[in-house]
Amino acid sequence: MGEPIKVDAACVDLDVSSVDRDEILRYLSHLLERRGYVGEAYADAIVKREHDYPTGLPFEHIAIAMPHADPDDVSESAIAIGRCPKRPLFNSMETPGDQLPVDLVVLLAVKNPESHLAVLGNLIQLFCDDDNCKMLKESNDKTAICRLFDDALQI
């Protein structure tokens, strides 16, 4: 897949309290920015792209959003993870007019565009596994959740 994707516990929030989609996107972008993975323009790019190309995806045991933007403002590939107990509404990737309450937002910052589809494919495999979904929805162990994502992204 090329470059490694950083899965940094400092960019994981297991209790995102907001229900506002754009606020959540800006918050997760800011977590990546604080660690130097993206520049400050990334938040605006993420919000704009999510409006134009929704990323909400329902799986059997979890609903997620995987927002991403062009790599222009990415310094180093990384993800930010936000678990959302209040299940904010994201528009569906499959039917953009439909809104989907999501459990998890996985904000992607991928520097190498060639590896982007492989990253998405690996994450989709992760979300298709019942045990992984249970852990993602219930665990309060950031290290274990980071390890789960790190393993999935190294396939």
C-alpha positions as CSV (number, residue, x, y, z in Angstrom):
1,M,0.0,0.0,0.0
2,G,3.0,2.3,0.2
3,E,3.3,4.8,3.0
4,P,2.1,4.0,6.5
5,I,-1.0,5.6,7.8
6,K,-0.5,7.0,11.3
7,V,-3.1,5.9,13.9
8,D,-2.4,8.2,16.8
9,A,-4.2,7.9,20.1
10,A,-4.1,11.7,20.3
11,C,-6.4,11.8,17.3
12,V,-9.0,9.5,18.8
13,D,-12.1,10.7,20.7
14,L,-14.4,7.9,22.0
15,D,-17.1,10.3,23.2
16,V,-17.7,13.0,20.6
17,S,-20.6,15.0,22.0
18,S,-21.6,17.1,19.0
19,V,-24.4,16.1,16.7
20,D,-23.4,18.8,14.1
21,R,-21.7,17.1,11.1
22,D,-19.5,20.1,10.1
23,E,-18.5,20.7,13.7
24,I,-17.4,17.1,14.1
25,L,-15.4,17.3,10.8
26,R,-13.7,20.5,11.9
27,Y,-12.9,19.0,15.4
28,L,-11.4,15.8,14.0
29,S,-9.4,17.8,11.4
30,H,-8.1,20.0,14.2
31,L,-6.9,16.9,16.1
32,L,-4.8,15.9,13.0
33,E,-3.6,19.5,12.6
34,R,-2.4,19.7,16.2
35,R,-0.2,16.7,15.6
36,G,1.2,18.1,12.3
37,Y,-0.5,15.6,10.0
38,V,-2.5,18.3,8.1
39,G,-2.5,22.0,7.6
40,E,-5.3,24.3,8.8
41,A,-6.9,24.4,5.4
42,Y,-7.7,20.7,5.6
43,A,-10.8,21.3,7.8
44,D,-12.5,23.5,5.2
45,A,-11.6,21.0,2.4
46,I,-13.1,18.2,4.4
47,V,-16.3,20.0,5.1
48,K,-16.7,21.1,1.5
49,R,-16.0,17.6,0.1
50,E,-18.4,16.0,2.5
51,H,-21.2,18.4,1.3
52,D,-20.4,17.5,-2.3
53,Y,-19.6,13.8,-1.9
54,P,-21.2,12.3,1.2
55,T,-19.4,9.4,3.0
56,G,-22.0,7.8,5.3
57,L,-22.0,4.0,5.0
58,P,-24.2,1.5,6.8
59,F,-22.8,-1.8,7.7
60,E,-24.6,-4.7,9.4
61,H,-23.5,-3.7,12.9
62,I,-22.2,-0.2,12.6
63,A,-22.8,3.0,10.6
64,I,-19.7,5.0,9.7
65,A,-18.6,8.1,7.8
66,M,-15.2,8.1,6.1
67,P,-14.7,11.8,5.1
68,H,-11.5,12.7,3.2
69,A,-10.2,15.4,1.0
70,D,-7.5,15.9,-1.6
71,P,-3.9,15.5,-0.3
72,D,-2.9,19.1,-1.0
73,D,-2.8,20.0,2.7
74,V,-1.7,16.6,4.1
75,S,1.9,16.5,5.5
76,E,1.8,12.9,6.7
77,S,-0.9,10.3,6.2
78,A,-3.0,9.7,9.3
79,I,-6.6,9.1,10.5
80,A,-8.7,10.7,13.2
81,I,-11.4,8.6,14.8
82,G,-14.5,9.9,16.5
83,R,-17.0,7.7,18.2
84,C,-20.4,9.5,18.3
85,P,-22.8,8.2,20.9
86,K,-25.4,10.7,19.9
87,R,-25.3,9.4,16.3
88,P,-25.0,12.6,14.2
89,L,-26.6,12.5,10.7
90,F,-24.3,12.2,7.7
91,N,-25.6,11.9,4.1
92,S,-25.4,8.4,2.6
93,M,-22.6,7.7,0.1
94,E,-25.0,5.3,-1.7
95,T,-28.0,7.5,-1.8
96,P,-26.8,11.1,-1.0
97,G,-30.3,12.4,-0.4
98,D,-30.7,10.0,2.6
99,Q,-29.4,10.8,6.0
100,L,-27.7,8.1,8.1
101,P,-27.1,8.3,11.9
102,V,-23.5,7.2,12.3
103,D,-21.7,5.6,15.2
104,L,-18.2,6.4,14.1
105,V,-16.5,9.0,12.0
106,V,-13.1,8.0,10.5
107,L,-11.5,11.1,9.0
108,L,-8.8,10.2,6.5
109,A,-5.8,12.2,5.6
110,V,-4.0,10.3,2.9
111,K,-1.0,11.9,1.3
112,N,-0.5,9.4,-1.6
113,P,-3.6,9.4,-3.8
114,E,-2.6,6.0,-5.3
115,S,-3.0,4.3,-1.9
116,H,-6.4,5.9,-1.1
117,L,-8.6,3.1,-2.6
118,A,-6.6,0.5,-0.8
119,V,-7.1,2.3,2.5
120,L,-10.8,2.5,1.9
121,G,-11.0,-1.2,1.0
122,N,-9.1,-2.2,4.1
123,L,-11.3,-0.1,6.3
124,I,-14.4,-1.5,4.7
125,Q,-13.1,-5.0,5.6
126,L,-12.6,-3.9,9.2
127,F,-16.2,-2.7,9.4
128,C,-17.6,-5.9,7.9
129,D,-16.4,-7.9,10.9
130,D,-18.9,-8.2,13.8
131,D,-16.3,-8.5,16.6
132,N,-14.5,-5.4,15.3
133,C,-17.7,-3.5,15.2
134,K,-18.6,-4.5,18.8
135,M,-15.2,-3.4,20.0
136,L,-15.4,-0.1,18.1
137,K,-18.8,0.7,19.6
138,E,-18.1,-0.5,23.2
139,S,-14.3,-0.3,24.1
140,N,-12.9,2.6,25.9
141,D,-9.3,1.4,25.3
142,K,-7.8,3.9,22.8
143,T,-4.7,1.8,22.4
144,A,-6.6,-1.3,21.4
145,I,-8.8,0.7,19.0
146,C,-5.6,2.2,17.4
147,R,-4.1,-1.3,17.1
148,L,-7.2,-2.6,15.4
149,F,-7.1,0.2,12.8
150,D,-3.3,-0.1,12.5
151,D,-3.6,-3.8,11.8
152,A,-6.4,-3.2,9.2
153,L,-4.4,-0.5,7.4
154,Q,-1.2,-2.7,7.1
155,I,-2.9,-5.5,5.2
